[in-house]
Amino acid sequence: MGNSSSSSNKWKPLVAAPSAISECIKTASSEDEVCRVFRASIASRPPKNGRCAQLDALATSSDSVLAYAIKCDYVEAVKLLLEAGVPRSMTHVLEMWDPMAIAVWHGNPKMLAAFMAAGVRREYGLYTLATVAAYAGNAPALVNYDKLCETYNSKATDFNAVPNKDTFMTPLMYAAGRGQLPCVNILLNNGADAKLACEEGTALHAVARGPVYWHDNEAECFYSYASAMHKTLFGLDAKHVPSVKYNPADYGTIINKLVSAGADINAVDRLGCTPIMLAAKFKHSVGLLLLAALGADMSLRSVHGDTIQSMLGMSEPPTYASIHVMLTGAPPAVIPTLAPAPAPAAAAAEIVAAPSAVTRMDTEPDAIAPAPDAEEQVVEAEEVGGVAPEGKRGVLD
């Protein structure tokens, strides 16, 4: 959650009815037309004290002309607005989708480069920018985080922050849940704690839920907020909406990374569910099989009395081998030896490297996109104005 400041330092948006400029933008068919409208407005009412009042009229809200330009991916138009001082303070203390958060969500590295070139940093925000970046899979934004935020919001403060303990999670939890492997790597390499928990459990609980929960679930809290990113201030479709794909192999890799980083494989959430229970509940076959191979306790009960056996509808207490047979129709090539060490690398590799052998109870075949070299995909962005160049964005698109 963004830090508050004294009221004298808070930027207060002007309260203004939609102006003629809004109508001009609404009918514009290209970025060139929008830029002409902006230039004419700036020329007619030059900025005073670094601010252009006409263009600044709702500038901290998701209904601003700046937000419109970002959602349309109009980089040159955004540069014009920033040069005119629209706005110098990027957010309102009560806004979630402030302009900087919108830019991080849409993920164009040139847009973030424009913000940094203009010396603009995020000052407030209902939720941390790291939360948005991790959820959207914007790895370059995480790499350059300290350049995008004011000093009181940094990697050190935000990478383990929980915006709201009752309904929201840490950035690592979001990145893990949505299968954003590059973001998971960056967060873990910069101090994110795999052992932290909130009401919904740990990052291991998040990844155990699997892709269907995270990519197609209107009941998931952040998912409903993100719908605002698909419309402009006129209710029109945004011209640039990121397409985030996922790969079952990334979920297996993330599970292994979290366990290696100290995540408790048998930790419970507020309902007493362990990660493997959630994998069973949400039909996440890759997570279910790998957590079983890693030695998850399948005898535990949730607060409602559910067990892995009851969730899977099995007549006998489940084992790794019986789950493997249930999912694939064949016994495993390797039976993990769980004492004294975790599952051998061969068994884990079989699950992670060849998810096609697992019955797809968690995905539709055409929704799966391969992710080459996922294990090594640690994004340390090459800097172009502080942001990774196009083609090295780290977003799984």
C-alpha positions in Angstrom: 0.0 0.0 0.0 1.4 3.4 -0.9 2.5 5.5 2.0 0.5 8.6 3.0 1.9 12.0 3.3 0.9 15.3 4.8 -2.2 16.8 3.1 -0.1 19.7 1.9 2.0 17.3 -0.2 -0.9 15.4 -1.7 -1.8 16.3 -5.2 -5.5 17.0 -5.4 -7.2 16.6 -8.8 -9.2 19.4 -10.2 -12.9 18.7 -10.3 -14.0 19.5 -13.8 -16.7 18.5 -16.2 -15.6 16.8 -19.3 -14.3 19.5 -21.6 -14.3 20.0 -25.3 -11.0 18.2 -25.5 -12.7 15.0 -24.4 -15.0 15.2 -27.3 -12.1 15.8 -29.7 -10.2 12.8 -28.3 -13.4 10.6 -28.5 -13.7 11.1 -32.3 -9.9 10.9 -33.0 -9.0 7.8 -35.1 -5.2 7.8 -34.6 -2.4 8.8 -32.3 -1.5 11.6 -34.7 -4.9 13.1 -34.3 -4.8 12.8 -30.5 -1.4 14.5 -30.5 -2.7 17.4 -32.6 -5.5 17.9 -30.0 -3.1 17.9 -27.1 -0.7 20.3 -28.9 -3.6 22.7 -29.7 -4.8 22.6 -26.1 -1.3 23.2 -24.7 -0.8 26.1 -27.1 -4.1 27.8 -26.2 -3.5 27.5 -22.4 0.3 27.2 -21.8 1.3 25.4 -18.6 1.7 27.5 -15.5 4.0 26.4 -12.8 4.7 23.2 -14.7 1.1 22.3 -14.9 -1.4 22.4 -17.8 -4.8 22.9 -16.1 -7.0 22.0 -19.0 -5.3 18.7 -19.7 -4.8 18.0 -16.0 -8.5 18.1 -15.3 -9.0 14.5 -14.0 -5.4 13.6 -14.2 -5.0 11.3 -11.2 -8.0 9.1 -12.0 -8.5 6.3 -14.4 -10.8 8.6 -16.3 -8.1 11.0 -17.3 -6.7 11.9 -20.7 -3.3 10.6 -19.6 -4.9 7.2 -18.7 -6.7 7.2 -22.1 -3.4 7.7 -23.9 -1.7 4.9 -21.9 -4.5 2.5 -22.5 -4.4 3.2 -26.2 -0.6 2.7 -26.2 0.0 6.2 -27.5 3.6 6.7 -26.4 4.1 10.0 -28.2 0.9 11.4 -26.8 1.9 10.4 -23.3 5.3 12.2 -23.8 3.4 15.4 -24.8 1.3 15.2 -21.6 4.3 14.5 -19.4 6.2 17.4 -20.9 3.2 19.7 -20.2 3.2 18.6 -16.6 0.3 16.2 -16.7 0.6 15.3 -14.0 3.8 15.7 -11.9 2.3 13.8 -9.0 1.2 10.5 -10.5 -1.6 9.3 -8.2 -4.4 10.1 -5.9 -4.2 8.5 -2.5 -7.4 6.6 -3.0 -6.8 5.5 -6.6 -5.8 2.0 -7.6 -5.5 2.5 -11.3 -3.4 5.6 -11.3 -1.6 6.4 -14.6 1.7 4.7 -13.5 -0.2 1.6 -12.5 -2.0 1.6 -15.8 1.3 1.8 -17.7 2.8 -1.1 -15.7 -0.3 -3.2 -16.3 -0.2 -2.6 -20.1 3.4 -3.4 -20.1 4.9 -1.3 -22.9 8.6 -0.7 -21.9 8.7 2.5 -24.0 5.9 3.9 -21.9 7.8 3.3 -18.7 10.9 4.8 -20.3 8.9 7.9 -21.1 7.8 8.3 -17.4 11.4 7.9 -16.2 12.8 10.3 -18.9 10.3 12.9 -17.6 11.4 12.3 -14.0 8.0 11.1 -13.0 7.8 8.7 -10.0 4.8 7.2 -8.4 4.0 9.0 -5.1 0.9 7.4 -3.8 -1.4 4.5 -4.7 -4.0 2.3 -3.1 -1.9 -0.7 -3.8 1.8 -1.1 -4.5 3.2 -0.9 -8.0 4.9 -4.2 -7.3 1.5 -5.9 -6.8 0.4 -4.7 -10.2 3.7 -5.6 -11.9 3.7 -9.1 -10.4 0.1 -9.8 -11.3 0.5 -8.5 -14.9 3.8 -10.2 -15.4 5.8 -7.0 -16.0 9.3 -8.2 -15.1 11.1 -5.0 -16.3 9.0 -2.9 -14.0 10.2 -5.0 -11.1 13.8 -4.7 -12.2 13.5 -0.9 -12.5 11.2 -0.6 -9.5 13.3 1.8 -7.5 13.4 4.2 -10.5 9.6 4.2 -10.9 8.7 4.9 -7.2 9.5 7.5 -4.7 12.0 6.5 -2.0 9.5 5.4 0.5 8.3 2.8 -1.9 11.1 0.5 -2.9 12.0 -3.1 -3.6 12.9 -3.4 0.1 9.6 -2.1 1.3 7.2 -3.4 -1.3 8.3 -6.9 -2.5 7.0 -8.4 0.8 4.1 -6.0 1.3 0.5 -7.2 1.6 -1.9 -4.4 0.4 -4.8 -5.8 2.4 -4.4 -8.8 4.6 -8.0 -10.0 4.2 -8.3 -10.0 0.4 -4.9 -9.3 -1.2 -1.5 -11.0 -1.4 2.2 -10.3 -1.7 3.7 -9.7 -5.1 5.4 -13.1 -4.9 2.0 -14.7 -4.3 0.5 -13.0 -7.3 3.5 -13.8 -9.6 3.5 -17.4 -8.5 -0.3 -17.9 -8.8 -0.3 -16.5 -12.3 2.6 -18.5 -13.5 4.9 -15.5 -14.0 8.2 -17.2 -13.8 10.5 -14.2 -14.6 8.7 -12.1 -12.0 9.1 -15.0 -9.4 12.8 -15.1 -10.2 13.3 -11.4 -9.8 11.2 -11.2 -6.5 13.1 -14.1 -4.9 16.4 -12.7 -6.0 15.5 -9.3 -4.4 14.4 -10.5 -1.0 10.8 -11.7 -1.4 10.0 -14.2 1.4 8.5 -17.5 0.2 7.4 -18.3 3.7 5.2 -15.2 4.2 1.5 -15.9 4.6 -1.8 -13.9 4.4 -5.4 -15.0 4.9 -5.2 -17.0 1.6 -2.0 -18.8 2.5 1.5 -18.6 1.1 2.9 -18.3 -2.4 2.8 -22.1 -2.6 -0.9 -22.0 -2.0 -1.2 -19.4 -4.8 0.6 -21.5 -7.3 -1.1 -24.7 -6.3 -4.5 -23.2 -7.3 -3.2 -23.3 -10.9 -3.9 -21.4 -14.1 -7.6 -21.8 -14.4 -8.2 -20.2 -11.0 -5.9 -17.3 -11.8 -6.7 -16.6 -15.4 -10.4 -17.2 -15.6 -12.1 -16.4 -12.3 -14.2 -13.4 -11.8 -14.5 -14.2 -8.1 -10.7 -13.6 -7.7 -10.4 -10.2 -6.1 -7.7 -8.6 -8.3 -9.2 -10.1 -11.5 -12.4 -8.0 -11.1 -10.4 -4.8 -10.6 -8.4 -5.5 -13.7 -11.5 -5.3 -15.9 -11.0 -1.5 -15.7 -7.9 -1.9 -17.9 -10.0 -3.0 -20.8 -11.9 0.3 -21.2 -11.0 3.9 -21.8 -12.6 6.9 -20.2 -15.3 6.9 -22.9 -16.3 3.3 -22.3 -14.6 2.3 -25.5 -12.3 -0.7 -25.7 -8.7 0.0 -24.9 -6.5 -0.4 -28.0 -3.7 -2.2 -26.1 -4.6 -5.0 -23.7 -1.8 -7.4 -22.8 -2.4 -11.1 -23.6 -0.9 -13.2 -20.8 -0.5 -16.9 -21.6 0.6 -19.6 -19.3 2.5 -22.9 -19.4 2.0 -25.8 -17.0 5.7 -26.3 -16.9 6.2 -22.9 -15.4 3.9 -23.8 -12.5 6.0 -26.9 -11.7 9.2 -24.8 -11.9 7.7 -22.2 -9.6 6.6 -24.8 -7.1 10.2 -26.2 -7.0 11.7 -22.8 -6.6 9.4 -21.9 -3.7 10.1 -25.1 -1.8 13.8 -24.6 -2.3 13.3 -21.0 -1.0 11.9 -22.4 2.3 8.1 -22.5 1.6 6.3 -24.9 3.9 4.8 -27.6 1.8 2.2 -28.3 4.5 1.3 -24.8 5.5 -2.4 -24.1 6.0 -4.6 -21.2 5.0 -7.4 -19.7 7.0 -9.6 -22.7 6.1 -7.0 -25.2 7.0 -6.2 -26.1 3.4 -2.6 -27.1 2.4 -1.3 -26.3 -1.1 -1.9 -29.9 -2.3 -5.6 -29.6 -1.1 -6.0 -26.5 -3.3 -4.3 -28.3 -6.3 -6.9 -31.0 -5.9 -9.8 -28.6 -5.4 -9.0 -26.5 -8.5 -8.0 -29.6 -10.6 -4.4 -28.4 -11.1 -2.9 -31.7 -12.1 0.7 -30.6 -12.5 0.7 -29.0 -9.1 -1.1 -32.0 -7.5 1.4 -34.5 -8.8 4.5 -32.5 -8.1 3.4 -31.6 -4.5 2.7 -35.3 -3.9 6.2 -36.2 -5.3 7.7 -33.6 -3.0 6.2 -35.3 0.1 3.1 -33.2 0.9 1.1 -34.7 3.8 -2.1 -36.1 2.3 -3.6 -37.2 5.7 -4.4 -33.6 6.8 -8.0 -32.3 7.1 -9.3 -28.8 6.4 -11.5 -27.0 8.9 -14.5 -28.4 7.0 -13.1 -31.9 7.2 -12.0 -32.2 3.6 -9.0 -34.4 2.8 -7.1 -35.2 -0.4 -8.9 -38.5 -0.5 -12.3 -37.0 -0.3 -11.5 -34.2 -2.8 -10.2 -36.6 -5.4 -13.0 -39.2 -4.7 -10.5 -42.0 -4.1 -11.5 -45.2 -2.3 -8.1 -45.6 -0.6 -5.8 -43.1 1.0 -3.9 -41.5 -1.9 -0.2 -41.9 -2.6 2.0 -40.4 -5.2 1.7 -43.6 -7.3 -2.1 -43.8 -7.0 -2.4 -40.1 -8.0 -0.1 -40.7 -10.9 -2.2 -43.6 -12.1 -5.4 -41.6 -11.7 -4.1 -38.7 -13.7 -2.2 -40.5 -16.4 -3.6 -44.0 -16.5 -0.1 -45.5 -15.9 2.2 -46.1 -12.9 5.1 -43.6 -12.5 8.5 -44.5 -14.0 10.1 -43.4 -10.7 8.7 -43.7 -7.2 10.0 -40.8 -5.1 12.0 -41.7 -2.0 10.9 -39.0 0.4 13.2 -39.9 3.4 15.5 -38.5 4.3 15.6 -36.2 1.3 12.8 -34.7 -0.9 11.7 -36.3 -4.2 14.7 -37.2 -6.4 15.4 -34.9 -9.3 14.4 -37.5 -11.8 10.8 -37.7 -10.5 10.5 -33.9 -10.3 12.0 -33.5 -13.8 9.5 -36.1 -15.2 6.6 -34.0 -13.9 8.0 -30.5 -14.8 9.5 -31.3 -18.2 6.7 -33.4 -19.5 3.4 -32.1 -18.3 1.8 -33.5 -21.5 1.9 -36.9 -19.8 -0.6 -35.6 -17.1 -4.3 -35.6 -17.8 -5.3 -32.0 -18.5 -7.8 -31.5 -15.7 -6.5 -28.0 -15.3 -6.4 -26.5 -18.8 -7.8 -26.5 -22.3 -5.1 -27.7 -24.8 -5.3 -24.6 -27.0 -4.7 -22.3 -24.0 -1.2 -23.6 -23.4 1.8 -21.8 -24.9 5.3 -23.2 -24.6 7.9 -21.3 -22.6 11.4 -22.1 -23.8 14.2 -22.2 -21.2 11.7 -21.3 -18.4 14.1 -22.5 -15.7 16.8 -20.0 -16.8 14.4 -17.1 -17.6 15.6 -14.6 -15.0 15.0 -11.1 -16.4 17.7 -8.6 -15.6 16.6 -6.1 -18.2 19.0 -4.4 -20.5 18.4 -0.8 -20.0 17.1 1.6 -22.5 16.4 4.7 -20.5 16.2 2.3 -17.6 13.7 -0.1 -19.2 14.2 -3.3 -21.1 13.9 -2.8 -24.9 11.0 -4.2 -26.8 11.3 -7.9 -27.2 12.8 -8.4 -23.7 9.8 -7.4 -21.7 9.6 -10.5 -19.5 5.9 -10.6 -19.9 4.7 -14.1 -20.8 2.8 -13.0 -23.9 
